[in-house]
Amino acid sequence: MSNVIERMRRGDLITHDDPDYPALWQEFEKTRALVAELNGKYHTPDEITSLLSQIWGQEDLQVRMFPPFYTAFGKNTRVGKGVFINFGCTFLDQGGITIGDGVFIAPDVKILTEGHPEEPSRRHTLLTKPIKIGDRVWIGAGATILPGVTIGENAIVAAGAVVSRDVEPDTIVGGVPARVLRKIRRDENINE
């Protein structure tokens, strides 16, 4: 199993006729069962963390989440310390999702590393690109982060934004497609 996961983490394309595809499909099924367990009933914070550790294959998680949460694979997500993920988020992580320390993710955020070719005859092929989210980023409710995007540390993604390009550190972006709204204010005396 680890062979196919490592291949995916390297960015290898795993097609339906690949010899490792059956093992990959089994991993999808395990993840779906864990996600159903996570979303199916009340769990304590420690139980949620345990289920997420199994879904993501990551030990020593320091994350707080309010389910429901959706993912089909999970093994290509890496989460830093002190992360908060609110209700109803979806992570499509076959391309790889890296989330830094102290990140806030609001309700209904979609982090999507996966897409398909434009050409109809090739549309069943999965195209993936990694997403990297820096330390202390805040992603607002209903935002969508598209494949290949890097969000710099301390950045803010406004609610409802669709981020298709990299976001510089200490920057606020918003809109569809997202554009720079302004730099983050550093004056501690601002009372808004």
KAMO-V432326 format. One record per residue. N is the residue number from 1. PSI is psi as a letter, one per 40 degrees, with the letter a starting at -180 (NA if undefined). D_FIRST is the distance of its C-alpha to the first C-alpha in whole Angstrom. Layout:
[[N PSI D_FIRST] [N PSI D_FIRST]]
This chain:
[[1 d 0] [2 d 4] [3 d 5] [4 d 6] [5 d 7] [6 d 9] [7 d 10] [8 d 11] [9 d 13] [10 e 15] [11 e 16] [12 i 15] [13 h 16] [14 h 13] [15 i 16] [16 d 16] [17 e 16] [18 h 14] [19 d 12] [20 e 8] [21 d 10] [22 d 10] [23 d 6] [24 d 7] [25 d 10] [26 d 9] [27 d 8] [28 d 12] [29 d 13] [30 d 12] [31 d 13] [32 d 16] [33 d 17] [34 d 17] [35 d 19] [36 d 22] [37 d 22] [38 d 23] [39 e 25] [40 d 27] [41 i 29] [42 h 31] [43 i 28] [44 i 30] [45 d 29] [46 d 27] [47 d 25] [48 d 24] [49 d 23] [50 d 21] [51 d 19] [52 d 19] [53 d 17] [54 d 14] [55 d 14] [56 e 14] [57 f 12] [58 h 15] [59 i 18] [60 f 22] [61 i 22] [62 g 26] [63 i 26] [64 h 28] [65 i 27] [66 h 30] [67 i 27] [68 i 27] [69 i 24] [70 h 22] [71 i 19] [72 d 16] [73 c 13] [74 d 14] [75 e 11] [76 f 14] [77 h 17] [78 h 18] [79 h 21] [80 a 24] [81 i 27] [82 f 30] [83 i 28] [84 h 30] [85 h 28] [86 a 31] [87 i 31] [88 f 29] [89 i 27] [90 h 24] [91 h 21] [92 h 19] [93 e 17] [94 d 15] [95 e 17] [96 h 17] [97 h 20] [98 h 21] [99 h 24] [100 a 27] [101 i 29] [102 f 31] [103 h 30] [104 h 32] [105 h 30] [106 i 33] [107 i 33] [108 f 31] [109 i 30] [110 h 27] [111 h 25] [112 h 23] [113 e 21] [114 i 21] [115 a 24] [116 i 25] [117 i 27] [118 d 31] [119 h 32] [120 d 32] [121 e 30] [122 e 27] [123 e 27] [124 e 24] [125 h 22] [126 h 20] [127 h 21] [128 i 20] [129 h 22] [130 i 21] [131 h 24] [132 h 25] [133 h 27] [134 i 29] [135 i 31] [136 f 33] [137 i 33] [138 h 34] [139 h 33] [140 i 36] [141 h 35] [142 e 34] [143 i 33] [144 h 30] [145 h 29] [146 i 28] [147 i 25] [148 e 26] [149 i 28] [150 h 29] [151 h 31] [152 i 33] [153 i 34] [154 e 36] [155 i 36] [156 h 37] [157 h 36] [158 i 39] [159 h 38] [160 e 37] [161 i 37] [162 h 34] [163 h 33] [164 e 32] [165 i 33] [166 i 33] [167 h 35] [168 i 37] [169 i 37] [170 f 40] [171 i 40] [172 h 40] [173 i 39] [174 i 40] [175 i 41] [176 h 39] [177 i 38] [178 i 38] [179 i 41] [180 h 42] [181 d 44] [182 i 45] [183 i 44] [184 h 44] [185 h 47] [186 e 47] [187 h 51] [188 e 50] [189 e 54] [190 h 53] [191 g 53] [192 NA 52]]
